[in-house]
């Protein structure tokens, strides 16, 4: 389950990038820029799309102190 507070924290971290939208899906929240998915939020994890078209989990503690 993705917590709304965690999603808001991630969106705040990404706020320098304009026009990011989210779409709730079953089990995750998708991160989109100009209608193109570039990341996922699953539970308390953030994954970004790599050059190899695979989702890679962010290893740092971004935003977790705020949750």
Steps between C-alpha positions, in 0.01 A plus 500: 500500500637840402452771762380837372742682732796311349381579146470869590853496646639350177310757291649774717851363439428490126334844496782670301379286207182655359182319401548174691177310541409182685265218412389244756516145374457168674787477749692813399482866403647587159708816453453673164662792319312616191292177502812278501554275801845544650454357847295302748430527868440160657432494874790706642728454196567722200607349170613689190511377143856432384653526154447122472122549540505338845383650826787548748438566869642819649750398767507822704266591783316771303206628698480204737580714802179695432269199494 
